[in-house]
């Protein structure tokens, strides 16, 4: 079979093989290069070799570059092929699988270096075939026709170099991004520590101000209490000093009231001279002892003394009530402060 494969490959060199690559944009994230084990049957015996498979995954097609290495060949054999997504969809329907599931399994089979577990790869009648082995059953997952294409090895190697450079650039960019993120994180941590320190100092300043204000209020309260105690002592001294004065002045006022009352009585008696009882009053005056002016003053004093004592009592009660009001207002003021 190896001789037939070489002959067919040589015959294919004369054919012009063209592929529509307009839809295959160069996206190194979708290019995979893997080494897969290849098995080929040759009559009575079997021989093993391997192949480098480069797969480029486009939106509508999968482009395959396959380079077969074998000791029986003088040079590596290069093949070019493609798989249309419609073919994959038909195969998925035949295997009763969804398109997404079948495409994911195909990617695993073709893009796993060393071959995916449970898959086998072979070259049969100018076809590259990959199968999935499930116990005693083996299911053909896909196959492509091998078309000989010259100088694929250099292209594959160049693409491999480009992919490695791209991956290196991606790694460098990500490392740079990680470094910038790390620096930004450290700056944020420093800013957070500074904010916490500023908040702590601000809280200390506020507490200090509150304590100073409370101390000032306490001093004011103590001064007001002291002043209130001094005012109460002065009020008590004034009340003690002013207490006997009204009693000493009471005889004079009583005498004045008595004289006024006597005067009023004499004035009212003068109007009764014309009455017929005037003669009877004169007779009684001759019979009864005459009241002296001193007795009249004493009588009037006796009547006015209770009145003056009641007035003094009311004055003292008013003074006490005003003092209580003053004390109550002062306590409310202190509580509000």
C-alpha positions as CSV (number, residue, x, y, z in Angstrom):
1,X,0.0,0.0,0.0
2,X,3.0,2.3,0.6
3,X,4.0,2.0,-3.1
4,X,0.5,2.8,-4.2
5,X,0.3,5.8,-1.9
6,X,3.5,7.2,-3.3
7,X,2.3,6.7,-6.9
8,X,-1.0,8.4,-6.2
9,X,0.8,11.2,-4.4
10,X,3.1,11.6,-7.4
11,X,0.2,11.7,-9.8
12,X,-1.5,14.3,-7.7
13,X,1.5,16.6,-8.1
14,X,0.5,17.3,-11.7
15,X,-3.0,18.4,-10.7
16,X,-3.7,22.0,-9.8
17,X,-5.1,22.0,-6.4
18,X,-6.8,25.2,-5.3
19,X,-8.8,26.1,-2.2
20,X,-11.0,28.9,-1.5
21,X,-9.2,30.6,1.4
22,X,-11.2,33.9,1.4
23,X,-13.1,32.8,4.5
24,X,-10.0,31.5,6.3
25,X,-8.8,34.6,8.1
26,X,-5.5,34.4,9.8
27,X,-6.4,33.9,13.4
28,X,-3.6,32.2,15.3
29,X,-6.0,31.5,18.2
30,X,-7.8,29.0,15.9
31,X,-4.7,27.3,14.4
32,X,-3.6,24.0,16.0
33,X,-0.5,22.0,15.2
34,X,-0.4,18.5,16.7
35,X,1.5,15.2,16.2
36,X,-0.8,12.2,15.7
37,X,0.0,8.5,15.4
38,X,-0.9,7.1,12.0
39,X,-1.5,3.4,11.3
40,X,-1.5,1.9,7.8
41,X,-2.2,-1.7,6.7
42,X,0.1,-3.3,4.1
43,X,-1.0,-6.7,3.2
44,X,0.1,-9.2,5.8
45,X,1.8,-6.8,8.2
46,X,1.2,-3.5,9.8
47,X,3.6,-0.6,10.2
48,X,3.3,2.6,12.3
49,X,4.3,6.1,11.5
50,X,3.2,9.6,12.6
51,X,1.9,12.8,11.0
52,X,1.9,16.5,11.8
53,X,-1.6,17.8,11.4
54,X,-2.2,21.5,11.2
55,X,-5.9,22.4,11.5
56,X,-7.3,25.9,10.9
57,X,-10.8,26.3,12.1
58,X,-12.9,28.8,10.1
59,X,-16.5,29.8,10.2
60,X,-17.5,27.5,7.4
61,X,-14.6,25.2,6.8
62,X,-11.7,23.4,8.5
63,X,-8.5,23.5,6.5
64,X,-6.1,20.6,7.2
65,X,-2.4,20.4,6.3
66,X,-1.1,16.8,6.9
67,X,2.6,15.9,6.7
68,X,3.2,12.1,7.0
69,X,6.6,10.9,8.3
70,X,7.5,7.3,7.8
71,X,10.8,5.4,7.5
72,X,9.8,3.8,4.2
73,X,9.5,7.3,2.6
74,X,12.6,9.1,1.6
75,X,11.0,12.5,2.3
76,X,7.9,13.6,4.2
77,X,4.7,13.5,2.2
78,X,2.6,16.7,2.3
79,X,-1.2,16.6,1.8
80,X,-3.8,19.3,1.8
81,X,-7.5,18.9,2.5
82,X,-10.6,20.6,3.9
83,X,-13.8,19.8,5.7
84,X,-17.0,21.7,5.1
85,X,-19.2,22.3,8.1
86,X,-22.2,20.9,6.1
87,X,-20.4,17.6,5.8
88,X,-19.9,17.6,9.6
89,X,-23.6,18.4,10.1
90,X,-24.6,15.4,7.9
91,X,-22.3,13.1,9.8
92,X,-23.7,14.4,13.1
93,X,-27.2,13.6,11.9
94,X,-26.1,10.2,10.8
95,X,-24.6,9.5,14.2
96,X,-27.7,11.0,16.0
97,X,-25.8,13.8,17.6
98,X,-26.2,17.6,17.6
99,X,-24.0,19.7,15.4
100,X,-22.3,21.4,18.4
101,X,-21.5,18.1,20.2
102,X,-20.1,16.5,17.0
103,X,-18.0,19.6,16.2
104,X,-16.6,19.7,19.8
105,X,-15.6,16.0,19.6
106,X,-14.0,16.5,16.2
107,X,-12.0,19.4,17.6
108,X,-10.8,17.1,20.4
109,X,-9.9,14.4,18.0
110,X,-7.9,16.6,15.6
111,X,-6.4,19.1,18.1
112,X,-5.0,16.9,20.8
113,X,-1.3,16.4,20.7
114,X,-0.4,12.7,20.7
115,X,-4.0,11.7,19.8
116,X,-7.2,12.0,21.8
117,X,-8.0,9.1,24.1
118,X,-10.4,6.6,22.5
119,X,-9.5,7.8,18.9
120,X,-7.5,6.0,16.2
121,X,-6.0,7.6,13.1
122,X,-5.1,5.8,9.8
123,X,-4.3,6.4,6.1
124,X,-6.5,4.2,3.9
125,X,-6.8,4.4,0.1
126,X,-5.6,8.0,-0.1
127,X,-7.9,9.0,2.8
128,X,-7.1,10.2,6.2
129,X,-9.6,8.6,8.6
130,X,-10.2,9.1,12.4
131,X,-12.4,6.7,14.4
132,X,-13.8,6.6,17.9
133,X,-13.5,3.3,19.6
134,X,-16.2,2.4,22.1
135,X,-15.6,-1.0,23.5
136,X,-16.2,-3.6,20.7
137,X,-17.7,-1.0,18.4
138,X,-15.7,1.4,16.3
139,X,-17.4,4.4,14.8
140,X,-15.9,6.4,11.9
141,X,-16.1,10.0,12.9
142,X,-14.7,11.6,9.8
143,X,-12.4,11.2,6.8
144,X,-10.8,13.5,4.2
145,X,-9.2,12.9,0.8
146,X,-5.4,13.4,0.8
147,X,-4.3,15.7,-2.0
148,X,-0.6,16.0,-2.5
149,X,0.7,19.6,-2.1
150,X,4.4,20.5,-2.3
151,X,6.3,22.6,0.2
152,X,3.7,22.2,3.0
153,X,6.4,21.5,5.5
154,X,7.9,25.0,5.3
155,X,4.4,26.5,5.5
156,X,3.5,24.4,8.5
157,X,6.8,25.2,10.2
158,X,6.3,28.9,9.4
159,X,2.8,28.8,10.8
160,X,4.1,27.0,13.9
161,X,6.7,29.8,14.4
162,X,4.0,32.4,13.9
163,X,1.7,30.7,16.3
164,X,4.5,30.5,18.9
165,X,5.3,34.2,18.4
166,X,1.7,35.0,18.7
167,X,1.3,33.0,21.9
168,X,4.5,34.6,23.2
169,X,3.1,38.1,22.5
170,X,-0.2,37.1,24.1
171,X,1.6,35.9,27.2
172,X,3.7,39.1,27.4
173,X,0.6,41.2,27.0
174,X,-1.2,39.3,29.7
175,X,1.8,39.5,32.0
176,X,1.9,43.2,31.4
177,X,-1.8,43.5,32.2
178,X,-1.3,41.4,35.3
179,X,1.7,43.7,36.4
180,X,-0.4,46.8,35.8
181,X,-3.3,45.3,37.8
182,X,-0.9,44.4,40.6
183,X,0.4,47.9,40.7
184,X,-3.1,49.3,40.6
185,X,-4.1,47.0,43.4
186,X,-1.2,48.1,45.5
187,X,-2.1,51.7,44.9
188,X,-5.6,51.0,45.9
189,X,-4.4,49.3,49.1
190,X,-2.2,52.3,49.9
191,X,-5.1,54.7,49.3
192,X,-7.3,52.6,51.5
193,X,-4.7,52.7,54.3
194,X,-4.4,56.4,53.9
195,X,-8.1,56.9,54.1
196,X,-8.3,54.7,57.2
197,X,-5.5,56.8,58.8
198,X,-7.2,60.1,57.9
199,X,-10.5,58.8,59.3
200,X,-8.9,57.8,62.5
201,X,-7.2,61.2,63.0
202,X,-10.4,62.9,62.2
203,X,-12.3,60.8,64.8
204,X,-9.6,61.7,67.4
205,X,-9.9,65.4,66.6
206,X,-13.7,65.2,66.9
207,X,-13.5,63.4,70.2
208,X,-11.0,66.0,71.5
209,X,-13.3,68.8,70.5
210,X,-16.3,67.1,72.2
211,X,-14.3,66.6,75.4
212,X,-13.2,70.3,75.4
213,X,-16.7,71.5,74.9
214,X,-18.0,69.2,77.7
215,X,-15.3,70.5,80.0
216,X,-16.3,74.1,79.2
217,X,-20.0,73.4,79.8
218,X,-19.0,71.7,83.1
219,X,-17.2,74.8,84.2
220,X,-20.1,77.0,83.3
221,X,-22.5,74.7,85.2
222,X,-20.3,74.8,88.3
223,X,-20.1,78.6,88.1
224,X,-23.8,78.8,87.8
225,X,-24.3,76.4,90.7
226,X,-22.0,78.5,92.8
227,X,-23.7,81.7,91.8
228,X,-27.1,80.2,92.5
229,X,-25.9,79.1,96.0
230,X,-24.6,82.6,96.6
231,X,-27.9,84.1,95.5
232,X,-29.9,81.8,97.8
233,X,-27.6,82.8,100.7
234,X,-28.1,86.5,100.0
235,X,-31.9,86.0,99.8
236,X,-31.9,84.2,103.1
237,X,-29.9,87.1,104.7
238,X,-32.2,89.7,103.2
239,X,-35.2,87.9,104.5
240,X,-33.7,87.6,108.1
241,X,-32.8,91.3,108.1
242,X,-36.2,92.4,106.6
243,X,-38.3,90.2,108.9
244,X,-38.6,92.5,112.2
245,X,-39.0,95.8,110.3
246,X,-42.6,95.3,109.4
247,X,-43.5,94.4,113.1
248,X,-41.7,97.5,114.3
249,X,-43.6,99.6,111.9
250,X,-46.9,98.0,112.6
251,X,-47.9,100.2,115.6
252,X,-47.4,103.3,113.6
253,X,-49.4,102.0,110.7
254,X,-51.9,100.6,113.1
255,X,-52.0,104.0,114.8
256,X,-52.6,105.7,111.5
257,X,-55.3,103.2,110.6
258,X,-56.8,103.7,114.0
259,X,-56.8,107.5,113.6
260,X,-58.3,107.1,110.2
261,X,-61.0,104.9,111.5
262,X,-61.6,107.2,114.4
263,X,-61.7,110.1,112.1
264,X,-64.2,108.3,109.9
265,X,-66.3,107.4,112.9
266,X,-66.3,111.0,114.2
267,X,-67.2,112.2,110.7
268,X,-70.0,109.7,110.6
269,X,-71.2,110.6,114.1
270,X,-71.3,114.2,113.3
271,X,-74.1,113.5,110.9
272,X,-76.2,112.0,113.7
273,X,-76.5,115.2,115.9
274,X,-79.9,115.9,114.3
275,X,-81.3,112.5,115.1
276,X,-83.6,111.9,118.1
277,X,-81.2,109.4,119.5
278,X,-78.6,112.0,120.2
279,X,-80.1,112.8,123.6
280,X,-80.1,109.1,124.6
281,X,-76.4,108.8,123.7
282,X,-75.6,111.8,125.9
283,X,-77.4,110.2,128.8
284,X,-75.4,107.0,128.3
285,X,-72.2,108.9,128.2
286,X,-73.0,110.3,131.7
287,X,-73.8,106.8,133.0
288,X,-70.8,104.8,131.4
289,X,-67.1,105.5,132.0
290,X,-65.6,107.3,129.0
291,X,-63.1,105.5,126.8
292,X,-59.9,107.2,126.6
293,X,-58.1,107.8,123.3
294,X,-55.4,105.3,124.3
295,X,-58.1,102.6,124.5
296,X,-59.4,103.4,121.1
297,X,-55.9,103.2,119.6
298,X,-55.3,99.8,121.2
299,X,-58.6,98.5,119.9
300,X,-57.8,99.6,116.4
301,X,-54.3,98.2,116.7
302,X,-55.7,94.8,117.7
303,X,-57.9,94.7,114.6
304,X,-55.1,95.8,112.2
305,X,-52.4,93.5,113.6
306,X,-53.8,90.3,112.2
307,X,-54.2,92.0,108.9
308,X,-50.6,93.1,108.8
309,X,-49.4,89.6,109.8
310,X,-51.4,88.0,107.0
311,X,-49.9,90.5,104.6
312,X,-46.4,89.6,105.8
313,X,-47.2,85.9,105.4
314,X,-48.4,86.4,101.9
315,X,-45.2,88.4,101.0
316,X,-43.1,85.6,102.4
317,X,-45.0,83.0,100.4
318,X,-44.7,85.0,97.2
319,X,-40.9,85.3,97.9
320,X,-40.6,81.6,98.3
321,X,-42.7,80.9,95.2
322,X,-40.5,83.2,93.2
323,X,-37.4,81.6,94.5
324,X,-38.8,78.1,93.6
325,X,-39.5,79.3,90.1
326,X,-36.0,80.8,89.8
327,X,-34.5,77.5,91.0
328,X,-36.7,75.5,88.6
329,X,-35.7,77.7,85.6
330,X,-32.1,77.4,86.5
331,X,-32.2,73.6,86.7
332,X,-33.9,73.4,83.3
333,X,-31.3,75.6,81.8
334,X,-28.5,73.4,83.2
335,X,-30.2,70.3,81.9
336,X,-30.5,71.8,78.4
337,X,-26.8,72.6,78.4
